[in-house]
């Protein structure tokens, strides 16, 4: 196995993508090179590849999610895009599954 190269400006995008880097390393590289540091690991990697290959800094604007209002939940209700579990959903699940249903906290808001 090849030794992982240091993440710096000497890499090209293809080489960078062949190795695993921690998110903390990606954020540090972005900070050092004045790249946007927000977003998930995939977004950071795409930003870094673009920078390594072109030297250009990209900045995407945040697009607010469109809220879909669900008045009543039934067994036939289609799960909306960008689903976020709400109290209404938890009540429905508990009614359908029973008292054995619980929602782990770390899944609640993410």
C-alpha positions in Angstrom: 0.0 0.0 0.0 1.3 3.4 -0.9 2.1 5.9 1.8 -0.6 8.5 1.9 0.6 11.8 0.6 0.4 15.0 2.6 -2.6 17.0 1.7 -1.1 20.2 0.2 -1.2 22.2 -3.0 1.3 19.8 -4.7 -1.4 17.1 -5.1 -3.7 16.9 -8.1 -7.3 16.0 -7.7 -7.0 12.4 -9.0 -4.2 11.6 -6.5 -6.1 13.3 -3.7 -9.2 11.1 -4.4 -7.2 7.9 -4.2 -6.6 8.4 -0.4 -8.6 8.8 2.7 -8.4 12.0 4.7 -10.2 12.9 7.9 -12.7 15.7 7.8 -10.6 17.7 10.1 -7.7 17.5 7.6 -10.0 18.6 4.8 -11.3 21.6 6.9 -7.7 22.5 7.8 -6.7 22.4 4.1 -9.7 24.6 3.2 -8.9 27.1 5.9 -5.2 27.3 4.9 -6.2 27.9 1.2 -9.2 30.3 1.9 -11.8 27.8 0.7 -15.3 27.5 2.2 -15.2 25.2 5.2 -18.9 24.5 5.5 -20.6 21.3 4.3 -20.1 17.6 4.6 -17.1 15.7 3.8 -18.2 15.0 0.2 -18.7 18.7 -0.4 -15.3 19.5 1.0 -13.6 16.9 -1.2 -15.3 18.2 -4.3 -14.2 21.8 -3.4 -10.6 20.6 -2.8 -10.5 18.6 -6.1 -11.7 21.6 -8.0 -9.1 23.8 -6.3 -6.2 21.4 -6.8 -7.0 20.9 -10.5 -8.0 24.5 -11.4 -6.7 26.8 -8.7 -10.2 28.3 -8.5 -12.1 28.7 -5.3 -15.8 27.8 -5.5 -18.4 29.0 -3.1 -21.9 27.6 -3.2 -24.8 29.5 -1.7 -27.0 27.7 0.8 -30.4 26.8 -0.7 -33.1 26.7 1.9 -35.1 23.5 2.0 -38.7 23.7 0.9 -41.0 22.9 3.8 -43.6 20.3 3.0 -46.6 20.5 5.3 -48.1 17.1 6.2 -51.5 17.6 7.9 -52.3 14.0 8.6 -50.1 10.9 8.5 -51.6 7.6 7.4 -50.1 4.3 6.3 -50.6 5.6 2.7 -48.8 8.9 3.3 -45.7 9.3 1.0 -42.6 10.2 2.9 -41.7 13.7 1.9 -38.3 14.7 0.4 -35.7 15.8 3.1 -37.8 14.0 5.7 -37.3 15.3 9.3 -39.0 13.4 12.0 -41.3 15.6 14.0 -43.5 15.1 17.1 -46.4 14.3 14.7 -44.4 11.5 13.1 -43.3 10.1 16.5 -46.9 10.0 17.7 -48.0 8.2 14.5 -45.2 5.6 14.8 -46.0 5.0 18.5 -49.7 4.5 17.5 -48.7 2.0 14.8 -45.9 0.1 16.5 -46.9 0.5 20.2 -45.0 1.3 23.3 -42.0 -0.6 22.1 -41.3 2.3 19.6 -38.6 4.8 20.7 -36.5 7.2 18.8 -32.8 7.4 19.6 -31.9 11.0 20.4 -28.9 11.1 18.0 -31.2 10.3 15.1 -33.8 12.9 16.1 -32.4 16.0 14.6 -30.1 14.8 11.9 
